[in-house]
Amino acid sequence: MRRSCALVTQGVYLGRPPDIPTAELDRMAASDPNWRLLFQFASDDDIDLGKVYFWMREQDIAARAWDRAWLQLQCG
């Protein structure tokens, strides 16, 4: 998920396989390694609707720039 945050915030659409070479994606993801998981919510195990994750860059956390948080949803 850290990789996804780094890529999406650089304009890479991940709703389909990107048209960017893997080496370039790796370079882009490595250029922004400061993503940290803030917290996650999970649904009840009996209904498993997935999990919601909130991520932020370390510098944004330090600056209390909560509007820069990114949400990721993973469905079960």
MODELLER restraints for C-alpha pairs under 7 A, 6 or more apart:
rsr = mdl.restraints
at = mdl.atoms
rsr.add(forms.Gaussian(group=physical.xy_distance, feature=features.Distance(at['CA:2:A'], at['CA:35:A']), mean=5.81, stdev=0.5))
rsr.add(forms.Gaussian(group=physical.xy_distance, feature=features.Distance(at['CA:3:A'], at['CA:29:A']), mean=5.40, stdev=0.5))
rsr.add(forms.Gaussian(group=physical.xy_distance, feature=features.Distance(at['CA:6:A'], at['CA:29:A']), mean=5.23, stdev=0.5))
rsr.add(forms.Gaussian(group=physical.xy_distance, feature=features.Distance(at['CA:6:A'], at['CA:32:A']), mean=5.69, stdev=0.5))
rsr.add(forms.Gaussian(group=physical.xy_distance, feature=features.Distance(at['CA:7:A'], at['CA:28:A']), mean=6.52, stdev=0.5))
rsr.add(forms.Gaussian(group=physical.xy_distance, feature=features.Distance(at['CA:7:A'], at['CA:29:A']), mean=5.78, stdev=0.5))
rsr.add(forms.Gaussian(group=physical.xy_distance, feature=features.Distance(at['CA:34:A'], at['CA:57:A']), mean=5.13, stdev=0.5))
rsr.add(forms.Gaussian(group=physical.xy_distance, feature=features.Distance(at['CA:34:A'], at['CA:58:A']), mean=5.56, stdev=0.5))
rsr.add(forms.Gaussian(group=physical.xy_distance, feature=features.Distance(at['CA:35:A'], at['CA:55:A']), mean=6.45, stdev=0.5))
rsr.add(forms.Gaussian(group=physical.xy_distance, feature=features.Distance(at['CA:35:A'], at['CA:56:A']), mean=5.42, stdev=0.5))
rsr.add(forms.Gaussian(group=physical.xy_distance, feature=features.Distance(at['CA:35:A'], at['CA:57:A']), mean=4.26, stdev=0.5))
rsr.add(forms.Gaussian(group=physical.xy_distance, feature=features.Distance(at['CA:35:A'], at['CA:58:A']), mean=6.24, stdev=0.5))
rsr.add(forms.Gaussian(group=physical.xy_distance, feature=features.Distance(at['CA:36:A'], at['CA:55:A']), mean=5.57, stdev=0.5))
rsr.add(forms.Gaussian(group=physical.xy_distance, feature=features.Distance(at['CA:36:A'], at['CA:56:A']), mean=5.52, stdev=0.5))
rsr.add(forms.Gaussian(group=physical.xy_distance, feature=features.Distance(at['CA:36:A'], at['CA:57:A']), mean=5.97, stdev=0.5))
rsr.add(forms.Gaussian(group=physical.xy_distance, feature=features.Distance(at['CA:36:A'], at['CA:58:A']), mean=6.50, stdev=0.5))
rsr.add(forms.Gaussian(group=physical.xy_distance, feature=features.Distance(at['CA:37:A'], at['CA:54:A']), mean=6.06, stdev=0.5))
rsr.add(forms.Gaussian(group=physical.xy_distance, feature=features.Distance(at['CA:37:A'], at['CA:55:A']), mean=4.55, stdev=0.5))
rsr.add(forms.Gaussian(group=physical.xy_distance, feature=features.Distance(at['CA:37:A'], at['CA:56:A']), mean=6.68, stdev=0.5))
rsr.add(forms.Gaussian(group=physical.xy_distance, feature=features.Distance(at['CA:38:A'], at['CA:54:A']), mean=5.50, stdev=0.5))
rsr.add(forms.Gaussian(group=physical.xy_distance, feature=features.Distance(at['CA:38:A'], at['CA:55:A']), mean=5.43, stdev=0.5))
rsr.add(forms.Gaussian(group=physical.xy_distance, feature=features.Distance(at['CA:38:A'], at['CA:56:A']), mean=6.81, stdev=0.5))
rsr.add(forms.Gaussian(group=physical.xy_distance, feature=features.Distance(at['CA:39:A'], at['CA:53:A']), mean=6.05, stdev=0.5))
rsr.add(forms.Gaussian(group=physical.xy_distance, feature=features.Distance(at['CA:39:A'], at['CA:54:A']), mean=5.56, stdev=0.5))
rsr.add(forms.Gaussian(group=physical.xy_distance, feature=features.Distance(at['CA:40:A'], at['CA:51:A']), mean=6.79, stdev=0.5))
rsr.add(forms.Gaussian(group=physical.xy_distance, feature=features.Distance(at['CA:40:A'], at['CA:52:A']), mean=5.45, stdev=0.5))
rsr.add(forms.Gaussian(group=physical.xy_distance, feature=features.Distance(at['CA:40:A'], at['CA:53:A']), mean=4.34, stdev=0.5))
rsr.add(forms.Gaussian(group=physical.xy_distance, feature=features.Distance(at['CA:40:A'], at['CA:54:A']), mean=6.22, stdev=0.5))
rsr.add(forms.Gaussian(group=physical.xy_distance, feature=features.Distance(at['CA:41:A'], at['CA:51:A']), mean=5.54, stdev=0.5))
rsr.add(forms.Gaussian(group=physical.xy_distance, feature=features.Distance(at['CA:41:A'], at['CA:52:A']), mean=5.12, stdev=0.5))
rsr.add(forms.Gaussian(group=physical.xy_distance, feature=features.Distance(at['CA:41:A'], at['CA:53:A']), mean=6.57, stdev=0.5))
rsr.add(forms.Gaussian(group=physical.xy_distance, feature=features.Distance(at['CA:42:A'], at['CA:50:A']), mean=6.22, stdev=0.5))
rsr.add(forms.Gaussian(group=physical.xy_distance, feature=features.Distance(at['CA:42:A'], at['CA:51:A']), mean=4.43, stdev=0.5))
rsr.add(forms.Gaussian(group=physical.xy_distance, feature=features.Distance(at['CA:42:A'], at['CA:52:A']), mean=6.53, stdev=0.5))
rsr.add(forms.Gaussian(group=physical.xy_distance, feature=features.Distance(at['CA:43:A'], at['CA:49:A']), mean=5.60, stdev=0.5))
rsr.add(forms.Gaussian(group=physical.xy_distance, feature=features.Distance(at['CA:43:A'], at['CA:50:A']), mean=6.00, stdev=0.5))
rsr.add(forms.Gaussian(group=physical.xy_distance, feature=features.Distance(at['CA:43:A'], at['CA:51:A']), mean=6.42, stdev=0.5))
rsr.add(forms.Gaussian(group=physical.xy_distance, feature=features.Distance(at['CA:48:A'], at['CA:76:A']), mean=6.00, stdev=0.5))
rsr.add(forms.Gaussian(group=physical.xy_distance, feature=features.Distance(at['CA:49:A'], at['CA:75:A']), mean=5.96, stdev=0.5))
rsr.add(forms.Gaussian(group=physical.xy_distance, feature=features.Distance(at['CA:49:A'], at['CA:76:A']), mean=5.98, stdev=0.5))
rsr.add(forms.Gaussian(group=physical.xy_distance, feature=features.Distance(at['CA:50:A'], at['CA:74:A']), mean=5.44, stdev=0.5))
rsr.add(forms.Gaussian(group=physical.xy_distance, feature=features.Distance(at['CA:50:A'], at['CA:75:A']), mean=3.97, stdev=0.5))
rsr.add(forms.Gaussian(group=physical.xy_distance, feature=features.Distance(at['CA:50:A'], at['CA:76:A']), mean=4.61, stdev=0.5))
rsr.add(forms.Gaussian(group=physical.xy_distance, feature=features.Distance(at['CA:51:A'], at['CA:73:A']), mean=5.86, stdev=0.5))
rsr.add(forms.Gaussian(group=physical.xy_distance, feature=features.Distance(at['CA:51:A'], at['CA:74:A']), mean=5.39, stdev=0.5))
rsr.add(forms.Gaussian(group=physical.xy_distance, feature=features.Distance(at['CA:51:A'], at['CA:75:A']), mean=6.43, stdev=0.5))
rsr.add(forms.Gaussian(group=physical.xy_distance, feature=features.Distance(at['CA:52:A'], at['CA:71:A']), mean=6.83, stdev=0.5))
rsr.add(forms.Gaussian(group=physical.xy_distance, feature=features.Distance(at['CA:52:A'], at['CA:72:A']), mean=5.76, stdev=0.5))
rsr.add(forms.Gaussian(group=physical.xy_distance, feature=features.Distance(at['CA:52:A'], at['CA:73:A']), mean=4.63, stdev=0.5))
rsr.add(forms.Gaussian(group=physical.xy_distance, feature=features.Distance(at['CA:52:A'], at['CA:74:A']), mean=6.55, stdev=0.5))
rsr.add(forms.Gaussian(group=physical.xy_distance, feature=features.Distance(at['CA:53:A'], at['CA:71:A']), mean=5.57, stdev=0.5))
rsr.add(forms.Gaussian(group=physical.xy_distance, feature=features.Distance(at['CA:53:A'], at['CA:72:A']), mean=5.08, stdev=0.5))
rsr.add(forms.Gaussian(group=physical.xy_distance, feature=features.Distance(at['CA:53:A'], at['CA:73:A']), mean=6.37, stdev=0.5))
rsr.add(forms.Gaussian(group=physical.xy_distance, feature=features.Distance(at['CA:54:A'], at['CA:69:A']), mean=6.44, stdev=0.5))
rsr.add(forms.Gaussian(group=physical.xy_distance, feature=features.Distance(at['CA:54:A'], at['CA:70:A']), mean=5.60, stdev=0.5))
rsr.add(forms.Gaussian(group=physical.xy_distance, feature=features.Distance(at['CA:54:A'], at['CA:71:A']), mean=4.63, stdev=0.5))
rsr.add(forms.Gaussian(group=physical.xy_distance, feature=features.Distance(at['CA:54:A'], at['CA:72:A']), mean=6.50, stdev=0.5))
rsr.add(forms.Gaussian(group=physical.xy_distance, feature=features.Distance(at['CA:55:A'], at['CA:69:A']), mean=5.62, stdev=0.5))
rsr.add(forms.Gaussian(group=physical.xy_distance, feature=features.Distance(at['CA:55:A'], at['CA:70:A']), mean=5.13, stdev=0.5))
rsr.add(forms.Gaussian(group=physical.xy_distance, feature=features.Distance(at['CA:55:A'], at['CA:71:A']), mean=6.38, stdev=0.5))
rsr.add(forms.Gaussian(group=physical.xy_distance, feature=features.Distance(at['CA:56:A'], at['CA:68:A']), mean=6.70, stdev=0.5))
rsr.add(forms.Gaussian(group=physical.xy_distance, feature=features.Distance(at['CA:56:A'], at['CA:69:A']), mean=4.83, stdev=0.5))
rsr.add(forms.Gaussian(group=physical.xy_distance, feature=features.Distance(at['CA:56:A'], at['CA:70:A']), mean=6.30, stdev=0.5))
rsr.add(forms.Gaussian(group=physical.xy_distance, feature=features.Distance(at['CA:60:A'], at['CA:68:A']), mean=6.82, stdev=0.5))
